[in-house]
């Protein structure tokens, strides 16, 4: 049995990104028209890619399911902004339903800014709960960046509208959390909820630094988000540190010592 339509009609189906069922693929496989066979291969590859993505996303919930999700509320938590010379450190906590897969969910570092923004919106829409926590520049300078990161994580977790039964943390356990937790090495690569938290935290912090760029345009925060770049060091050398700069960080300390800024 051949495909009842024309090559042009099948091309429209391909262009629409519609997923086709196995029955239609079977019909297309038997149609010997060259144009139909070319489009059939595209649809077949698309179906294989979709299945592979579904399996990848399901695997990302391994840690959560092992702990009893969805019956047990599992939150993933991660931070963004430990390395910058300026700006707060941001954390996010997210509780996901493992039965709701989020296409493209992955470590925030593997995504473009636009992809992260789209995913952050999807995560906030589909998650059972999410929250964002911050630790200020002053807290970073007072506590050190690691302890400030833990503080931001605690704030994110405490801000969840649903209390988690267990927390998956990227990297290290959070001392004094008061909730059962598991530290997951490179968690943003292997845990769906931690990956989601990494994206929400990254997008929130980037948006803040873009707003700060309007207050302090000379530093280029909209480009590097406070991270140590050649351009950022040059601005520090020229203008000295702003109120957003972490004065306990080496690069900022150097600028303070070499220029007459308070």
C-alpha positions as CSV (number, residue, x, y, z in Angstrom):
1,X,0.0,0.0,0.0
2,X,1.4,3.4,-1.0
3,X,1.0,6.7,0.7
4,X,-2.3,8.2,-0.7
5,X,-1.0,11.7,-0.9
6,X,1.6,13.6,-2.9
7,X,5.2,14.2,-2.1
8,X,4.3,17.9,-1.5
9,X,1.6,16.8,1.0
10,X,4.0,14.6,2.9
11,X,6.6,17.4,2.9
12,X,4.0,19.6,4.7
13,X,3.6,16.9,7.4
14,X,7.4,16.9,7.8
15,X,7.6,20.7,8.0
16,X,4.8,20.8,10.6
17,X,7.1,18.8,13.0
18,X,4.1,16.5,13.7
19,X,5.0,13.1,15.1
20,X,3.6,10.3,12.9
21,X,2.4,6.9,14.0
22,X,3.9,3.5,13.2
23,X,1.1,2.7,10.7
24,X,1.9,5.7,8.5
25,X,5.6,4.9,8.7
26,X,4.9,1.4,7.6
27,X,2.9,2.7,4.6
28,X,5.7,5.2,3.7
29,X,8.3,2.4,3.9
30,X,6.5,0.5,1.2
31,X,6.1,3.5,-1.1
32,X,8.9,3.4,-3.6
33,X,8.7,6.9,-4.8
34,X,12.1,8.6,-4.4
35,X,10.7,11.7,-2.8
36,X,8.5,9.7,-0.4
37,X,11.5,7.6,0.7
38,X,13.6,10.7,1.4
39,X,10.9,12.2,3.6
40,X,10.2,8.8,5.2
41,X,13.8,8.6,6.4
42,X,13.5,12.1,7.9
43,X,10.4,11.1,9.8
44,X,11.9,7.8,10.9
45,X,15.0,9.6,12.2
46,X,12.8,12.1,14.0
47,X,10.9,9.4,15.7
48,X,14.1,7.6,16.8
49,X,15.5,10.9,18.1
50,X,12.3,11.6,20.1
51,X,12.4,8.1,21.6
52,X,16.0,8.5,22.5
53,X,15.2,11.9,24.2
54,X,12.3,10.3,26.1
55,X,14.6,7.6,27.4
56,X,17.3,10.1,28.3
57,X,14.8,12.2,30.3
58,X,13.4,9.2,32.0
59,X,17.0,8.2,33.1
60,X,17.5,11.6,34.6
61,X,14.9,10.7,37.2
62,X,16.8,7.7,38.4
63,X,17.9,9.4,41.7
64,X,14.4,10.8,42.3
65,X,12.6,7.5,41.7
66,X,15.1,5.6,43.8
67,X,14.1,7.8,46.7
68,X,10.4,7.3,46.1
69,X,9.3,10.1,43.8
70,X,6.6,11.0,43.1
71,X,5.0,9.6,46.3
72,X,7.9,11.2,48.2
73,X,8.6,14.8,47.5
74,X,12.2,15.2,46.2
75,X,13.7,18.6,45.7
76,X,16.8,19.3,43.7
77,X,18.9,22.3,44.6
78,X,21.8,24.0,42.8
79,X,23.5,27.3,42.7
80,X,24.8,29.8,40.1
81,X,27.4,32.4,40.5
82,X,30.1,31.0,42.8
83,X,32.9,32.1,40.4
84,X,32.1,35.7,39.5
85,X,33.9,38.7,40.9
86,X,30.6,40.6,41.3
87,X,27.0,40.0,42.1
88,X,25.2,37.7,44.5
89,X,25.2,33.9,44.5
90,X,21.8,32.5,43.5
91,X,20.3,29.1,44.3
92,X,17.1,27.4,43.1
93,X,15.2,24.5,44.5
94,X,12.8,22.5,42.3
95,X,10.4,19.6,42.8
96,X,9.4,17.8,39.6
97,X,6.9,15.2,38.8
98,X,8.8,12.3,37.1
99,X,5.7,11.5,35.0
100,X,6.0,15.0,33.3
101,X,9.1,15.0,31.0
102,X,10.6,18.4,30.1
103,X,12.1,18.2,26.6
104,X,15.6,19.5,26.4
105,X,16.2,19.4,30.2
106,X,19.9,19.2,30.9
107,X,22.8,20.8,32.7
108,X,22.4,24.6,32.4
109,X,26.0,24.8,31.1
110,X,25.1,22.8,28.0
111,X,22.3,25.2,27.0
112,X,22.4,28.5,25.2
113,X,21.0,31.6,27.0
114,X,17.8,31.4,24.9
115,X,17.4,27.7,25.6
116,X,17.9,28.3,29.3
117,X,15.2,31.0,29.3
118,X,12.7,28.8,27.5
119,X,13.4,25.9,29.8
120,X,13.2,28.0,33.0
121,X,9.7,29.1,32.0
122,X,8.7,25.5,31.3
123,X,10.2,24.3,34.6
124,X,8.3,27.0,36.5
125,X,5.1,26.1,34.7
126,X,5.3,22.3,35.1
127,X,7.1,21.8,38.4
128,X,5.3,20.9,41.6
129,X,7.1,23.7,43.3
130,X,10.1,26.0,42.8
131,X,11.9,28.7,44.7
132,X,14.9,31.0,44.3
133,X,17.2,32.0,47.1
134,X,20.0,34.6,47.2
135,X,23.1,35.4,49.3
136,X,24.3,39.0,49.0
137,X,27.7,40.3,48.1
138,X,28.1,41.4,51.8
139,X,27.3,37.8,52.9
140,X,29.8,36.4,50.5
141,X,32.5,38.6,51.8
142,X,31.6,37.9,55.4
143,X,31.0,34.1,55.2
144,X,33.1,33.1,52.2
145,X,31.6,31.9,48.9
146,X,31.0,28.3,49.9
147,X,29.1,29.1,53.0
148,X,27.2,31.9,51.2
149,X,26.2,29.3,48.5
150,X,24.9,27.0,51.2
151,X,22.9,29.9,52.7
152,X,21.3,30.7,49.3
153,X,20.4,27.0,48.9
154,X,18.8,26.9,52.4
155,X,16.8,30.0,51.5
156,X,15.7,28.4,48.2
157,X,14.6,25.2,50.0
158,X,12.7,27.0,52.7
159,X,10.9,29.1,50.1
160,X,9.3,26.0,48.5
161,X,5.5,26.0,48.7
162,X,5.7,22.2,49.1
163,X,7.9,20.9,51.9
164,X,10.4,18.3,50.5
165,X,10.9,15.0,52.2
166,X,14.4,14.7,50.7
167,X,16.8,17.0,49.0
168,X,19.2,16.2,46.2
169,X,22.2,18.6,46.3
170,X,24.7,19.3,43.6
171,X,28.1,18.6,45.0
172,X,28.3,18.8,48.8
173,X,25.8,18.2,51.6
174,X,24.4,21.3,53.2
175,X,25.3,21.4,56.9
176,X,22.4,22.1,59.3
177,X,19.7,21.7,56.6
178,X,17.4,19.7,58.9
179,X,16.0,17.6,56.0
180,X,17.3,14.3,54.7
181,X,19.7,15.0,51.8
182,X,21.9,13.3,49.3
183,X,24.9,15.0,47.7
184,X,25.2,14.0,44.0
185,X,28.5,14.5,42.2
186,X,27.9,16.5,39.0
187,X,24.2,16.3,39.9
188,X,23.2,18.8,37.2
189,X,24.2,16.2,34.6
190,X,22.5,13.1,36.2
191,X,19.5,14.4,38.2
192,X,16.4,16.0,36.6
193,X,15.5,18.1,39.6
194,X,19.1,19.3,40.1
195,X,19.4,20.1,36.4
196,X,16.1,22.1,36.6
197,X,17.4,23.9,39.6
198,X,20.6,24.8,37.8
199,X,18.7,26.3,34.9
200,X,16.3,28.3,37.1
201,X,19.1,29.7,39.2
202,X,21.3,30.6,36.2
203,X,18.5,32.4,34.4
204,X,17.5,34.3,37.6
205,X,21.0,35.5,38.2
206,X,21.7,36.4,34.6
207,X,18.6,38.5,34.5
208,X,19.6,40.3,37.7
209,X,23.1,41.1,36.3
210,X,21.6,42.4,33.1
211,X,19.5,44.8,35.3
212,X,22.6,45.8,37.2
213,X,24.4,46.6,34.0
214,X,22.0,49.5,33.6
215,X,23.1,50.9,37.0
216,X,26.8,50.2,36.4
217,X,27.2,50.2,32.6
218,X,31.0,50.7,32.7
219,X,31.7,47.1,33.8
220,X,29.9,45.2,31.1
221,X,27.8,43.1,33.4
222,X,25.3,42.4,30.6
223,X,28.0,40.5,28.8
224,X,30.0,38.6,31.4
225,X,27.5,38.6,34.3
226,X,30.3,39.4,36.7
227,X,32.6,36.5,35.8
228,X,36.3,37.2,35.5
229,X,37.0,38.1,31.9
230,X,39.7,40.2,30.2
231,X,37.2,43.0,29.7
232,X,36.0,42.8,33.3
233,X,39.5,43.0,34.7
234,X,40.2,46.0,32.4
235,X,37.1,47.8,33.8
236,X,38.1,47.0,37.4
237,X,41.6,48.4,36.7
238,X,40.1,51.6,35.2
239,X,37.1,52.3,37.5
240,X,37.8,50.3,40.7
241,X,35.2,48.1,42.3
242,X,31.5,48.9,42.4
243,X,29.2,48.1,45.3
244,X,28.4,44.9,43.5
245,X,32.0,43.6,43.6
246,X,33.1,40.9,46.0
247,X,35.9,42.6,47.8
248,X,37.2,39.4,49.3
249,X,37.9,38.0,45.9
250,X,41.5,38.2,44.7
251,X,40.9,40.1,41.4
252,X,38.8,42.7,43.2
253,X,41.4,43.0,46.1
254,X,44.1,43.7,43.5
255,X,42.1,46.6,42.0
256,X,41.5,48.0,45.4
257,X,45.2,48.0,46.3
258,X,46.4,49.6,43.0
259,X,43.8,52.3,42.6
260,X,42.6,55.1,45.1
261,X,39.1,53.8,45.4
262,X,37.4,53.1,48.8
